[in-house]
Amino acid sequence: ADQLILGDNLAVMYALLPEWKAKIDLIYADPPFLSGKRYAARIGRKEDSRRPDEWETIQGYTDHWPDGSEYLNMLYPRLLAMYSLLSSQGSLYLHLDWHAASYARILLDEIFGPDRFLNEIVWIYHGPSPIRSAFKRKHDTILVYTKSPDYTFNADAVRIPYKDSTIKTFKSSSKA
């Protein structure tokens, strides 16, 4: 459809339902994470990317909820709308972190059925962490649910070539 739509995603999905119900093969969703934070949006230009305390910013979005149930009350109808938009071969990729992934999985089990859970992708990233009293939280979780056993999976669309160093390592390893 090659459209970019600006608006509240729940209202937009409801508006799409008459034309797009059960027609979308893949949805990737990256909702708020239940982080309890209020985020700034960077508006300045030519600033040092290593010095965020010097960036020109404005108030961005708020991921602050009175409690976990308010967050789930926001998330649940959106997941239902996504389910309605997915085709019978539809796949949903829901990107969260440790704050909300386990709660979202319970909602998705209810909506899709636990047998439609396909995968939990762990997206590991690196960098400094202020945490000193526990292991660092350096990953996000992408929960994958499908509407049927015959689902959309486009592995070739996201493949990237191996780095030369990786190919060199493969070539030098023994083949058992």
N, C-alpha and C positions, 0 to 999 in steps of 0.2 A: 504494500500500500504506500510505502515511502512517505509517511506522514510524521510530523513532529507535532505533538499536541501538548499544550501547556495548560495545566489545571490540576485540581485535586484528583488524584488517581482513582479514587472510588467513584466520583461523579463521572469521570471520563470513561471508566470501564462500564458503568451502567449505561452511558450514552452509546457505547460501542455494541452492547449486547444485541439490539435488534438486528444489526447487520452481520456481526461477527460471532454470534453464539456458536460454539462448537466448531469453529473454523481456524483457530490458531494452533499451530503445531508445537510451538516452543515459547515459553515465557521465562525470562530471567528477571527476578525481582530482587531489589536491594533496598529493603525498607529500613526505617530507623532500627537501631540495635538495642533499645532499652538501656542506653548507656547512662542516663541521668544527666547528660551534659547539654549545655547550650553552646552551639558552634558559631564561630565567626566565619564570614565569607571574605576572602581576600579581594580587594578592589584596586590596590596599588599596582604599579608596573615598575619593572626594572629594579626591584628590590632584591636583596641577597636572599636566595632561597634557604640558606642555612641559618637565617636569623629571623624566625617568625615573630619574635617579640618586637621587631621593628616594622612589620608589615602594616600597611594601611588597610583597615578592615571595617566591615559593618556587621550588624547582627545577621547571622545566617539562619539556620533552622534550629529548632529546639527538639531535643530527644529526651525531654524531661516529662515524666508522667507521675501523677499523684501516687500511683502504686502499679504493681504488675498487672492487675486486672484491667486497669484503664488501657494499658498498652495492648493487652490481648483483645479488648473490645474494639480497638482500632484495627488490629491486624486481621481478626477473624472474617469480617465481611469482605475484606479485600481478597483474602485467600479464596473465599466462596466465589467471588466474581471471576477470579482467575480460572478457577475450576470450570465455571460455566463457559468461559471463552475458549478453553482448550478443546481441540478436536479429539476424536476417539483415539488418535495416535499421539496426543499431546503430552508434552513433558514440561514440568515446572522445576526451575532451578531457583531456590530461595537462599539468598546470601545473608548470613547473620554472623554474630560472634557469640562468645560464651555467655553473654548476658541473656539471650533470648532463644538460642537454638533448641534447647531441650523443650521449652514451652511450645515453640512453633511445631516441633515434630509431633507433639501430642495433638495439636489442632489438625495438622496434615493427615495424621493417621485417621482422625475422625472424618475428615472430608474425603480423602481418596481411598481410605481403607489401608490398614497396616501392610497388606500384601502388595500394595502399589508403591511402597518405599523401594527405590532402586539403589540409592547410593548416598553416602555421606562423604563429600569431598572436603578434605582438609587443605586449606590454602595457607601455606606457611610463608611468613615474611620475616625479614631480619631487620635489625636496627636496635638502637638503645632502648632501654626500658627503665622507668623509674622504680619498678618493683624490686624491693630488696628482701622482702619477708616471705616470698613464695617463688615458684618457678615462673618465668616470664610468660605472659599471655601473648604469644606471637603467632597466632593463627586465626583465621576465620573459618566458618563452616558453611558449606553449600549443601543444602538438603535437596535431593532429587527425587521427585515423585512422578509417576506416569499414570495416565488414565487407563491403560490397558497393557497387556503383554506385548502388543505390536506398537511400539512407541518410537518417537523421533529421537534419533541420536546422530548428530553430525560431527563425528570425530575429525574428519578431514578438514572441516571448516576452521578448526582451532589449532591444528597442528602447526608447529614451528620447526624449522630445520635444527638439527643438532649443531652445537658449536663445534668448531674444528678440534678443540681440545678433547671434547667428548668422543668424537670419531677416532682420534688418535689413541685414546684410552681403550676403546673397544677393539681396535686393530691389534693392540699390544697384549691384550689379555688372552690367556689360554682358552681354547674352546674345549670344554669338557663334554 
